[in-house]
């Protein structure tokens, strides 16, 4: 059950982070605001980092979790004025913590 929750929260957090990044890029380009364009570029880079962490959290939980945490914190820092970063940061952080704490099942092979 925890694994499913981790996957759903991670997928939602990554999707929202990428969506916010694309929105910032489009808004910055259409209005000519350099700050919004730079925010979009930095946040899409760290959204990709969080997505990589999400993809490897099952095989390497600690590394994947830390990548998601770093990505979530930087995304929150980019969107802190509007508090939009919380939409992506909270699910990413929760997914990373759950993914790092879930124990994986180990298979035992018995030779006869």
N, C-alpha and C positions, 0 to 999 in steps of 0.2 A: 504494500500500500504506500509506503514512503517513497519507493522508487517511482511510482506513477505520479505522486504529488510533485516530486522533484522535477520530473520531465515536463509536466504541465506548467509548473511555475517558470521553469527555465525557458521553455518555448514562448510563453506569454511575455516574459521579460525581454527576451531577445527581439521578438517581433515589435514590441512597443519601443524599444531603444532604436531599432533601425527605422521605424516609422517616424519617431521624433527627429532623428538625424536627417532624414529625407525632407521632412517638413521644414526644418531649419535651413537646409540648403536651398530649397525652392523659395522660401520667404526672403532669404538673404539676397538671392539673385534677382528676384522680381522687384524688390524695393531698393536695391543697391546698397544695402547695409553690409559693410565689411565684417562687422562683429558677428552678425548672424551667419554669414557664410563660413567664417572661421570656426564658429561653434559647431556648425553642421559637419565640417570636415573632420574636426577632432572627435566629435561624438560618433561619427560613422566608423572611424578607425577603432575606437574602443568598443563599439558595438560588435565589430568583427572579432575583436579579442574575446568578448564575452561569448560570442557564438562558437568560437573555437573551444573555449572552456566547456561550454554546454555539450559539444560533440565528444569531448574526451573524458567527461566526468565519470562515465561508466568504467572505462579501462584504467584511468589514473585519477582517482577521486580527489586527492589533495591538490594536484596541479590544476585540474579543471576547476575545482572550487575556488582556488586563489585567482585564477584568470577571470572568473565571473565576478568575484568580489572587487578586483581592481577595476574591471570594466564598469561595474555598477557605480562605484564611488566616483570615478571620473565623469561618467554621464550625469550623475547628480550634480557634480560641481559645474558642469557646463550649463545646466538648465536651472540653477539654484534661484535665480531671480523670479522665475515664473512658477516654481515648484512643480514643473512638469516632469522633472527628472525622477520624482518619487514614483511615478507610474511605472517606470522601467526598473528603478533601483531596488525597490522592496521585493518584487518577485525574484530578481536576480540574486539578491543576498540570501533570501530564504531558500531558494533552490540550491545555492552553493553550500549553505550550512547543512541542509538535509542530505545532499549528495556526498558530502565529506564524512558524515557521521553514520551513514547506512553501511552495515557490514555486508560484504559480498559472500555468497554461498561458495564454499570450496568443495569440489568434488574429490572424493577419495576413490582411488582405483585399487581394488584388491586383486592381487595375482594369486591364482591357485596352483 
